[in-house]
Amino acid sequence: MSAVTVAEPRTVSSVAVASSSRWWRDVTAAFAWAVVLFVVALWVAGGGLSAFGSAGDGLTNVGRLAGLLASALMLLQLLLMARIPIVEQAWGQDELARVHRLVGFTSFTLMLAHIGLVIVGYSVGTGAGVVGTFLDEVAHSPGMLLALAGALALVMVVVTSIKRARRRLRYESWHLLHLYAYLGAGLALPHQLWSGQDFRASTASTVFWWGLYVAPLVSVLTFRVVVPLARSLRHRLVVDHVVAESPTVTSVVLTGRNLHRMPVRAGQFFQWRFLDGPGWTRANPYSLSAAPDGRSLRLTVENVGGSSGRLAGLRPGTRVLVEGPYGRLHAGVRTREKSVLIGAGIGITPLRSLLEELPPGPDATVVIYRIGRRDDLVLSEELVSLAATKGARVTAVVGHRQSARDSWLPVEASHVDDAEALTRIVPDIAERDVYVCGALAWMDAVIAAARRAGVAQESIHHERFGY
Ligand SMILES: Cc1cc2nc3c(=O)[nH]c(=O)nc-3n(C[C@H](O)[C@H](O)[C@H](O)COP(=O)(O)OP(=O)(O)OC[C@H]3O[C@@H](n4cnc5c(N)ncnc54)[C@H](O)[C@@H]3O)c2cc1C
């Protein structure tokens, strides 16, 4: 087992950070709504409400609005996923992924409505029929062939994101296909430029639409390419050593230059690329399992597949590239004085590092560690010794999961209500922040139980180890 190093608690005011992130959340949500309203306003200003002379005009006109909203939402969601630090910290990746999915499906539905309404609208009175009008538009209108290719790319992205289809794909394949969304957005632009009267209707609309296309492009390049590369070059991370925590769990300790300047907190995660061979092209998310001490970083990984299995064989000196840090599972989002950390299996890793940064005090932090079998305990010795230093309490909840109902408790405790179990372990849980990390369905059960036990929504912080 690795030694425990107790990090100095940060002096930053957690409550101030929590309220500033709530403020940014409201600002970004207001910005998104303002964009949507502005699109409608531009449509109205361009005569949207008056162009209902015939059935065909009416359909085309509504279709135009649907297309404009589809574009705006698609560009907004590229912005959402650009990992802009303020947005990422305000929402957290879990919530961003949920909103991304919702906005993505809405944008896609509007795009289909746009295509259908405009084609049917054009076809009224032409005698060419819907199919004929469609073919004519694709063949003769500027940019339309590219727009069709863009729409097909987006159809593929959406179809492969439907949960049932996604489960059949390897994560890597799904992610690669998902990147076609950028292509879809890029191919639709010329059609909007050439044929979209709204794009060129006024200076305001031209500036607005160019801004809406350029902002995601610049943000994605900046925050997903330039900043990670610059950070990796600046800190020159290398593998220092590897520790076998158990037959299936490995810790990797990294060192680098000026790590005390890296803006990372205990509980956060990076996307890691280990430059040890062909697998380096794939980035995997792993949390810090020890609080950053300015000299080293540590991650602890369970071997579940190709990339995670490679880590046990990493050689000292292997170069490492990182994207991040990401995630809101840190002490900065606290809303209360006391905390409960609830982790399952390998989900204990960010909570182990977070415990280092939380303030000490008798029973100030309670750790609930859910595992299937005692053999599944990871980092348990250092967790217990760290808890003793901090005045924290650790409770292991052991046993196999229930199949009869969705519950965070093991089958041996199937007679106990989920929320009651939490209040039995932590009677004042409603007065605490609750940090949760583990598998998706299990986390949903914990969060539901915590809400029923009286914990406020804004006091529950979570990171899902999967999408
Ligand atoms: C925010 C976050 C933090 C995480 N922290 C840790 C940690 O500290 N320790 C740990 O052991 N595990 C952690 N995980 C899980 C870990 O990322 C996956 O187990 C790992 O990427 C699996 O890759 P693989 O090639 O070994 O397995 P594969 O067989 O390729 O994948 C197994 C499953 O892992 C998930 N997965 C694979 N690649 C990714 C990816 N790039 N992004 C998201 N999910 C993926 C998918 O659900 C997939 O079905 C974390 C996951 C997330 C999302």
The ligand as a Tripos MOL2 file, in Angstrom:
@<TRIPOS>MOLECULE
LIG
   53    58     1     0     0
SMALL
NO_CHARGES

@<TRIPOS>ATOM
      1 C1        -14.7940   11.1740  -14.7730 C.3       1 LIG1
      2 C2        -14.2670    9.7500  -14.6910 C.ar      1 LIG1
      3 C3        -13.2980    9.4260  -13.7660 C.ar      1 LIG1
      4 C4        -12.8210    8.1140  -13.6870 C.ar      1 LIG1
      5 N1        -11.8620    7.8020  -12.7520 N.ar      1 LIG1
      6 C5        -11.4190    6.5290  -12.6520 C.ar      1 LIG1
      7 C6        -10.4320    6.1670  -11.6760 C.ar      1 LIG1
      8 O1         -9.9410    7.0000  -10.9130 O.2       1 LIG1
      9 N2        -10.0470    4.8600  -11.6290 N.ar      1 LIG1
     10 C7        -10.5720    3.9070  -12.4660 C.ar      1 LIG1
     11 O2        -10.1970    2.7420  -12.3760 O.2       1 LIG1
     12 N3        -11.5100    4.2210  -13.3920 N.ar      1 LIG1
     13 C8        -11.9350    5.5090  -13.5160 C.ar      1 LIG1
     14 N4        -12.8740    5.8100  -14.4640 N.ar      1 LIG1
     15 C9        -13.3420    4.7530  -15.3900 C.3       1 LIG1
     16 C10       -12.2840    4.5760  -16.4920 C.3       1 LIG1
     17 O3        -12.1710    5.7620  -17.2600 O.3       1 LIG1
     18 C11       -12.6480    3.4380  -17.4400 C.3       1 LIG1
     19 O4        -12.7630    2.2520  -16.6890 O.3       1 LIG1
     20 C12       -11.5470    3.2540  -18.4610 C.3       1 LIG1
     21 O5        -11.4870    4.3810  -19.3160 O.3       1 LIG1
     22 C13       -11.8170    1.9770  -19.2430 C.3       1 LIG1
     23 O6        -10.9990    1.9190  -20.4020 O.3       1 LIG1
     24 P1        -10.4770    0.4930  -20.9370 P.3       1 LIG1
     25 O7         -9.9110    0.6910  -22.2970 O.co2     1 LIG1
     26 O8         -9.6020   -0.1540  -19.9380 O.co2     1 LIG1
     27 O9        -11.7860   -0.3990  -21.0070 O.3       1 LIG1
     28 P2        -12.8540   -0.5430  -22.1600 P.3       1 LIG1
     29 O10       -13.1570   -1.9910  -22.2490 O.co2     1 LIG1
     30 O11       -12.4740    0.1920  -23.3840 O.co2     1 LIG1
     31 O12       -14.0960    0.2390  -21.5220 O.3       1 LIG1
     32 C14       -14.8210   -0.2630  -20.4310 C.3       1 LIG1
     33 C15       -15.8890    0.7850  -20.0770 C.3       1 LIG1
     34 O13       -15.2430    1.9630  -19.5710 O.3       1 LIG1
     35 C16       -15.8860    3.1380  -20.0620 C.3       1 LIG1
     36 N5        -14.9200    3.9380  -20.8140 N.ar      1 LIG1
     37 C17       -13.9650    3.4960  -21.6430 C.ar      1 LIG1
     38 N6        -13.2420    4.5020  -22.1340 N.ar      1 LIG1
     39 C18       -13.7690    5.6210  -21.6290 C.ar      1 LIG1
     40 C19       -13.4780    7.0060  -21.7840 C.ar      1 LIG1
     41 N7        -12.4760    7.4350  -22.5660 N.pl3     1 LIG1
     42 N8        -14.2510    7.8880  -21.1260 N.ar      1 LIG1
     43 C20       -15.2460    7.4740  -20.3240 C.ar      1 LIG1
     44 N9        -15.5790    6.1870  -20.1250 N.ar      1 LIG1
     45 C21       -14.8590    5.2710  -20.7700 C.ar      1 LIG1
     46 C22       -17.0230    2.7030  -20.9470 C.3       1 LIG1
     47 O14       -18.2090    2.7220  -20.1620 O.3       1 LIG1
     48 C23       -16.6730    1.2880  -21.3040 C.3       1 LIG1
     49 O15       -17.8160    0.5160  -21.5280 O.3       1 LIG1
     50 C24       -13.3470    7.1170  -14.5530 C.ar      1 LIG1
     51 C25       -14.3250    7.4650  -15.4900 C.ar      1 LIG1
     52 C26       -14.7840    8.7620  -15.5700 C.ar      1 LIG1
     53 C27       -15.8370    9.1030  -16.5950 C.3       1 LIG1
@<TRIPOS>BOND
     1     1     2 1
     2     2     3 ar
     3     2    52 ar
     4     3     4 ar
     5     4     5 ar
     6     4    50 ar
     7     5     6 ar
     8     6     7 ar
     9     6    13 1
    10     7     8 2
    11     7     9 ar
    12     9    10 ar
    13    10    11 2
    14    10    12 ar
    15    12    13 ar
    16    13    14 ar
    17    14    15 1
    18    14    50 ar
    19    15    16 1
    20    16    17 1
    21    16    18 1
    22    18    19 1
    23    18    20 1
    24    20    21 1
    25    20    22 1
    26    22    23 1
    27    23    24 1
    28    24    25 2
    29    24    26 1
    30    24    27 1
    31    27    28 1
    32    28    29 2
    33    28    30 1
    34    28    31 1
    35    31    32 1
    36    32    33 1
    37    33    34 1
    38    33    48 1
    39    34    35 1
    40    35    36 1
    41    35    46 1
    42    36    37 ar
    43    36    45 ar
    44    37    38 ar
    45    38    39 ar
    46    39    40 ar
    47    39    45 ar
    48    40    41 1
    49    40    42 ar
    50    42    43 ar
    51    43    44 ar
    52    44    45 ar
    53    46    47 1
    54    46    48 1
    55    48    49 1
    56    50    51 ar
    57    51    52 ar
    58    52    53 1
@<TRIPOS>SUBSTRUCTURE
     1 LIG1         1 GROUP 0 **** ****
